[in-house]
Amino acid sequence: MNRQCTLQEPVCVEGIGVHTGKPCRVTVRPADENVGIVFHVSGQQIPALAEYVVSTDRCTTLGVDGARVMTVEHLLSAMAGVGIDNAYIDVDGEEIPVLDGSAKPWAECFYRVGLREQRAERQRIHLTRPVSVMAGDRGIWAMPHAERLLIATVHYDHPLVGTQVAWFPLDKINYLEEIAPARTFGFWEEVQPLLARGKARGGSLDNALVIFPDRYSTSLRFPDEVLRHKVLDIIGDLGLVGAQVEALFVAVKPSHTLNTAFALALRQTIQGE
């Protein structure tokens, strides 16, 4: 039996929000079985479910009754990647800390304190038919499959990036080694427009991979780190399904808008069956 898991003990992390540029503190606490992932923000509870997405402008933001928390995707990705089903996330600030721009610091924190297996069985969904969301030349599909696999492709009109394609088994070991270390990225020409819109105020060469016209800001952790970070984001956004979906996933030019719409479509499919 594949049982639900929570943390052995709380984890507290402080850092800077990549978009707000403000200090923020997050405490991830153990929760009882069947609670799911729940954010505590400004006195409100915000379940980590697709219905609570209020913005996908350069990050995934959840909200309810005026309370909001930005940039939840890396934290949720790490929780899904290591297998945390139930947790309370207390947020002191407007945004989840960016840390080094990847999910690796979160995953390492969770492994350091350890997980506690619970009695209830993990909610695993086996699709009976394909589910898809498409927008122009972008799309995400899920198809019934015996193993959890993700095939992803991205394309950028930039000589250093171009088209990247890869597939990944969605398991704990592969996640920690091959996906979690991939850092958030941005193109140099986007920086000033983002700042003008009030975004990326906490971005720096310490927490983001900047792609200049002729070089990267630092050595790559993987030759296809751009693609792998997109996979990291997909896993985090699909955490908003609230269950582990057993399927073959195919993502073409994914984005937070597409990912979260797909998570909502999966939830609606599950609820309708």
C-alpha positions as CSV (number, residue, x, y, z in Angstrom):
1,M,0.0,0.0,0.0
2,N,1.2,3.5,-0.9
3,R,0.5,5.5,2.3
4,Q,0.3,9.2,2.8
5,C,3.2,11.1,4.3
6,T,3.9,14.2,6.3
7,L,7.0,15.7,7.9
8,Q,8.5,14.4,11.0
9,E,8.9,17.9,12.4
10,P,8.5,21.5,11.2
11,V,10.9,23.2,8.7
12,C,11.4,26.9,8.9
13,V,13.0,28.8,5.9
14,E,13.6,32.5,5.5
15,G,14.6,34.4,2.3
16,I,13.7,37.0,-0.3
17,G,10.8,36.9,-2.6
18,V,12.0,36.9,-6.2
19,H,9.2,39.3,-7.4
20,T,8.5,41.4,-4.3
21,G,12.1,41.7,-3.2
22,K,10.8,41.5,0.4
23,P,11.9,39.2,3.2
24,C,9.6,36.3,3.8
25,R,9.5,33.4,6.3
26,V,7.8,30.1,5.7
27,T,7.2,27.3,8.3
28,V,6.1,23.9,6.9
29,R,4.5,21.9,9.6
30,P,3.2,18.3,9.9
31,A,-0.5,17.7,9.3
32,D,-2.9,14.9,9.9
33,E,-3.8,12.5,7.1
34,N,-6.2,13.6,4.5
35,V,-5.6,17.3,5.3
36,G,-3.7,17.9,2.1
37,I,-1.4,21.0,1.6
38,V,-2.9,24.1,3.2
39,F,-1.3,27.6,3.3
40,H,-1.9,29.9,6.3
41,V,-1.6,33.5,5.1
42,S,-2.9,36.7,6.8
43,G,-5.2,34.8,9.0
44,Q,-6.7,32.8,6.1
45,Q,-6.4,29.2,5.1
46,I,-5.7,28.7,1.4
47,P,-5.8,25.0,0.2
48,A,-3.2,24.2,-2.4
49,L,-5.8,23.4,-5.1
50,A,-6.3,24.7,-8.6
51,E,-9.5,26.5,-7.7
52,Y,-7.6,28.9,-5.6
53,V,-5.2,30.2,-8.3
54,V,-5.7,33.9,-8.6
55,S,-2.8,34.8,-10.9
56,T,-0.2,33.2,-13.2
57,D,1.7,36.3,-14.1
58,R,5.3,35.0,-14.1
59,C,4.5,32.8,-11.1
60,T,1.6,30.9,-9.5
61,T,-0.3,32.8,-6.9
62,L,-3.0,31.4,-4.7
63,G,-5.6,33.4,-2.8
64,V,-8.9,33.6,-0.9
65,D,-10.8,36.5,0.5
66,G,-8.1,39.0,-0.1
67,A,-5.2,36.8,1.3
68,R,-2.6,35.9,-1.3
69,V,0.7,34.0,-1.5
70,M,2.9,34.3,-4.6
71,T,5.4,32.0,-6.2
72,V,4.2,28.7,-4.6
73,E,5.4,26.5,-7.4
74,H,9.0,25.6,-6.3
75,L,7.8,24.7,-2.8
76,L,4.9,22.6,-4.1
77,S,7.2,21.0,-6.6
78,A,9.6,19.9,-3.8
79,M,6.7,18.6,-1.7
80,A,5.3,16.6,-4.6
81,G,8.8,15.4,-5.6
82,V,9.7,14.0,-2.2
83,G,6.2,12.7,-1.5
84,I,4.6,15.0,1.1
85,D,0.8,14.7,1.1
86,N,-0.2,16.6,4.2
87,A,1.3,19.8,5.6
88,Y,0.4,23.3,6.9
89,I,2.5,26.1,5.4
90,D,2.6,29.2,7.6
91,V,3.6,32.2,5.4
92,D,4.9,35.4,7.0
93,G,5.1,37.7,4.0
94,E,3.7,38.0,0.5
95,E,5.7,35.4,-1.3
96,I,7.5,32.1,-0.9
97,P,11.3,32.6,-0.7
98,V,13.2,32.0,-4.0
99,L,16.3,30.6,-2.3
100,D,18.7,29.6,-5.1
101,G,16.0,29.6,-7.7
102,S,15.5,25.9,-7.7
103,A,13.5,23.4,-5.6
104,K,16.7,21.7,-4.3
105,P,17.0,23.6,-1.0
106,W,13.4,22.7,-0.1
107,A,13.8,19.1,-1.0
108,E,17.0,18.9,1.1
109,C,15.3,20.4,4.1
110,F,12.5,17.9,3.9
111,Y,14.9,15.0,3.6
112,R,16.9,16.3,6.5
113,V,14.0,16.3,8.9
114,G,12.5,13.1,7.4
115,L,9.0,12.0,6.5
116,R,6.5,10.2,8.6
117,E,4.3,7.6,7.0
118,Q,0.6,7.8,7.9
119,R,-2.2,5.3,8.0
120,A,-4.3,6.5,5.2
121,E,-3.6,5.4,1.7
122,R,-2.3,8.0,-0.7
123,Q,-4.9,9.2,-3.2
124,R,-3.8,7.9,-6.6
125,I,-5.9,8.6,-9.7
126,H,-5.8,6.3,-12.7
127,L,-7.2,8.0,-15.7
128,T,-9.7,6.2,-17.9
129,R,-9.4,8.6,-20.8
130,P,-7.0,11.4,-22.0
131,V,-7.3,14.9,-20.6
132,S,-5.8,17.9,-22.4
133,V,-5.6,21.7,-22.4
134,M,-4.4,23.5,-25.4
135,A,-3.8,27.2,-26.3
136,G,-2.4,27.9,-29.7
137,D,0.8,26.0,-30.2
138,R,1.0,25.1,-26.5
139,G,-0.6,22.2,-24.8
140,I,-0.5,19.6,-22.0
141,W,-1.9,16.1,-22.3
142,A,-2.3,13.3,-19.8
143,M,-3.0,9.7,-21.0
144,P,-3.7,6.5,-19.1
145,H,-0.3,4.8,-18.5
146,A,1.1,2.2,-16.2
147,E,4.0,4.4,-15.1
148,R,4.2,8.1,-14.2
149,L,6.2,9.7,-17.0
150,L,6.6,13.3,-18.3
151,I,7.7,14.3,-21.8
152,A,8.3,18.0,-22.2
153,T,9.5,20.3,-24.9
154,V,10.3,24.0,-24.9
155,H,11.3,26.4,-27.7
156,Y,12.8,29.9,-27.4
157,D,14.1,32.0,-30.3
158,H,17.5,32.2,-28.8
159,P,20.7,30.6,-30.1
160,L,21.7,29.2,-26.6
161,V,18.3,27.6,-25.9
162,G,16.4,26.8,-29.1
163,T,14.3,23.6,-28.8
164,Q,14.8,21.3,-25.9
165,V,13.1,17.9,-25.5
166,A,13.4,15.3,-22.7
167,W,11.4,12.8,-20.7
168,F,11.6,12.0,-17.0
169,P,10.2,9.3,-14.8
170,L,8.3,10.9,-12.0
171,D,9.9,9.3,-9.0
172,K,11.6,10.6,-5.9
173,I,15.2,9.7,-6.8
174,N,14.9,11.1,-10.3
175,Y,13.3,14.2,-9.0
176,L,16.0,15.0,-6.5
177,E,18.9,14.4,-8.9
178,E,17.6,15.4,-12.2
179,I,14.8,18.0,-11.7
180,A,15.0,19.8,-8.3
181,P,18.4,21.5,-8.9
182,A,17.2,23.3,-12.1
183,R,17.0,27.1,-11.5
184,T,14.5,29.7,-12.6
185,F,15.7,31.6,-15.6
186,G,15.1,34.8,-17.5
187,F,16.3,36.5,-20.6
188,W,18.4,39.7,-20.2
189,E,16.1,41.7,-22.4
190,E,13.2,40.9,-20.1
191,V,14.7,42.3,-16.9
192,Q,13.9,46.0,-17.3
193,P,10.3,45.4,-18.6
194,L,9.7,43.1,-15.6
195,L,11.1,45.6,-13.1
196,A,8.8,48.3,-14.7
197,R,5.8,46.0,-14.0
198,G,6.9,45.5,-10.4
199,K,8.2,42.0,-11.0
200,A,11.7,40.4,-10.4
201,R,12.6,42.9,-7.7
202,G,14.3,40.3,-5.7
203,G,16.0,38.6,-8.7
204,S,19.8,38.4,-8.7
205,L,22.6,36.3,-10.2
206,D,22.4,34.3,-7.0
207,N,18.9,33.1,-7.4
208,A,18.3,33.1,-11.2
209,L,19.9,31.9,-14.4
210,V,20.2,35.0,-16.7
211,I,20.4,34.3,-20.4
212,F,22.4,37.0,-22.2
213,P,22.5,37.3,-26.0
214,D,25.8,35.3,-26.1
215,R,26.2,33.6,-22.7
216,Y,24.6,32.4,-19.5
217,S,25.2,34.3,-16.3
218,T,26.8,31.2,-14.7
219,S,27.7,27.6,-15.5
220,L,24.7,25.4,-16.2
221,R,23.8,22.6,-13.8
222,F,22.4,20.7,-16.8
223,P,22.8,21.3,-20.6
224,D,19.0,21.5,-20.7
225,E,18.5,23.4,-17.4
226,V,15.9,25.6,-19.0
227,L,13.7,22.7,-19.9
228,R,14.3,21.0,-16.6
229,H,13.1,24.1,-14.7
230,K,10.0,24.1,-16.7
231,V,9.5,20.5,-15.7
232,L,10.0,21.5,-12.0
233,D,7.3,24.1,-12.4
234,I,4.9,21.6,-14.0
235,I,5.3,19.3,-11.1
236,G,4.6,22.1,-8.7
237,D,1.6,23.4,-10.5
238,L,0.2,19.8,-10.9
239,G,0.5,19.6,-7.1
240,L,-2.7,21.7,-7.2
241,V,-4.6,18.6,-8.4
242,G,-4.6,17.4,-4.8
243,A,-3.9,13.8,-5.8
244,Q,-1.2,11.7,-7.5
245,V,-2.3,11.2,-11.1
246,E,-0.9,8.0,-12.6
247,A,-0.4,8.9,-16.3
248,L,1.9,9.8,-19.1
249,F,2.1,13.5,-19.4
250,V,3.2,15.4,-22.5
251,A,3.8,19.2,-22.2
252,V,4.6,21.4,-25.2
253,K,5.7,25.0,-24.3
254,P,4.3,24.8,-20.8
255,S,3.6,27.9,-18.7
256,H,2.0,28.6,-15.3
257,T,-1.2,29.6,-17.0
258,L,-1.3,26.4,-19.0
259,N,-0.1,24.2,-16.1
260,T,-2.7,25.5,-13.7
261,A,-5.6,25.3,-16.2
262,F,-4.5,21.7,-16.8
263,A,-4.5,21.0,-13.1
264,L,-8.0,22.4,-12.9
265,A,-9.1,20.3,-15.8
266,L,-7.7,17.2,-14.1
267,R,-9.6,18.0,-10.9
268,Q,-12.8,18.5,-12.9
269,T,-12.3,15.2,-14.7
270,I,-11.6,13.3,-11.4
271,Q,-14.7,14.8,-9.7
272,G,-16.8,13.9,-12.7
273,E,-15.9,10.3,-12.7
